[in-house]
Amino acid sequence: MSIGRLTIDLDALAENWRALDAMSAPEVQTAAVVKADAYGLGVAKAARALAAAGARRFFVAVAEEGSAVREALGPGPEIAVFSGHMPGDTDMIHDLALVPMLNSIDQMTRHFEALPGHPFGIQLDTGMNRLGMEPAEWAAVRELALGQGPRLLMSHLACADEPDHEMNRQQLDAFIEMTEGTGVPRSLAATGGILLGPEYHFDLTRPGIGLYGGLPYEDARPVAELELPVIQIRDLKAGESVGYGNTFVADRPTRVATVSGGYADGLSRHLSNHGVLFFEDTPCPILGRVSMDMIGVDVSHLQAAPPALAMLGAQQTVDDLAQAAGTIGYEVLTQLGRRYARRYARGRD
Ligand SMILES: *Cc1c(COP(=O)(O)O)cnc(C)c1O
């Protein structure tokens, strides 16, 4: 087999959910964000493992994503949609029993007219200026909206991964000001917000990245492991080059392994001459450009020819790889390619 092997540890995923759940008080509910195919790791398996761990509320970005989650979970658990109730979503929201987080007066009108009595939540903008009603908008419709019995009032933090950022406190104050005294359950914290402490937890937290092994949750167990098989090994003389554009030229005899996997598999071209793979605990530097399907790797220092090298695992987290590629763990995970042989380890199904 010459495709990469992506192993997804569902026990680690469940353990990360339980650990994040344990960081808030027992009366605070912990949801699970499973948008973008559970951050690229496969939403059906991930959602079931999270439900088995105890999650009862799930969030997706867009209504279309609700379908796979509903299919995986059956009728019980709540599935909420961050983008709210968009034109064309009414049938999905109804048939899949989704709970849209209404983001504007337009969405609110659409929802109340198309699906009167259907559960909804409201998203408020506390300064990120991405989604949600602004304070003035909210003030205008607040009484009307509260009269319809929203399930949740939520907002989202822009800088929660920087605990000392003044924006956190500003958004917290704005959120309290917009929601105090409503009697409706509230949610402000994603992974970063959970780590900011109890003031930020309110009634429901919404972790995503921490479940999947990424920062800012430093103690997360890694969930994704990626091994790339070595297709060929060759010995270069000093002066010979590797890959497109001759961007690596050996200055001494060098042993190069060509591994299967490239930018078509979500391994950024920014890793060219930059990132490392691992053989057991030994780092092996990338030589030359990452191409579409292959990467050259320096294995001169290994005792024997390795059958495969690890791109993600205990030695290299998604955030380590992200740093080498100039991005964030979220992007590394969600770009993981479709071509890998995916295996779900120690799963319950
Ligand atoms: C993606 C997202 C989350 C989850 O954020 P993480 O940083 O991955 O924990 C929570 N809430 C909203 C509104 C989001 O868009």
The ligand as an SDF file (V2000), in Angstrom:
LIG
                    3D

 15 15  0  0  0  0  0  0  0  0999 V2000
  -15.7180   26.9370   15.6950 C   0  0  0  0  0  0  0  0  0  0  0  0
  -16.5230   27.5350   16.7760 C   0  0  0  0  0  0  0  0  0  0  0  0
  -16.4510   27.0150   18.0830 C   0  0  0  0  0  0  0  0  0  0  0  0
  -15.4080   26.0170   18.5030 C   0  0  0  0  0  0  0  0  0  0  0  0
  -14.1970   26.7190   18.6330 O   0  0  0  0  0  0  0  0  0  0  0  0
  -12.8230   26.0120   19.0600 P   0  0  0  0  0  0  0  0  0  0  0  0
  -11.8690   27.1310   19.1240 O   0  0  0  0  0  0  0  0  0  0  0  0
  -12.5080   25.0470   17.9760 O   0  0  0  0  0  0  0  0  0  0  0  0
  -13.0610   25.3480   20.3680 O   0  0  0  0  0  0  0  0  0  0  0  0
  -17.3390   27.5150   19.0180 C   0  0  0  0  0  0  0  0  0  0  0  0
  -18.2080   28.5100   18.7070 N   0  0  0  0  0  0  0  0  0  0  0  0
  -18.2730   29.0510   17.4670 C   0  0  0  0  0  0  0  0  0  0  0  0
  -19.2480   30.1420   17.1870 C   0  0  0  0  0  0  0  0  0  0  0  0
  -17.4190   28.5970   16.4680 C   0  0  0  0  0  0  0  0  0  0  0  0
  -17.4710   29.1510   15.2450 O   0  0  0  0  0  0  0  0  0  0  0  0
  1  2  1  0
  2  3  1  0
  2 14  2  0
  3  4  1  0
  3 10  2  0
  4  5  1  0
  5  6  1  0
  6  7  2  0
  6  8  1  0
  6  9  1  0
 10 11  1  0
 11 12  2  0
 12 13  1  0
 12 14  1  0
 14 15  1  0
M  END
$$$$
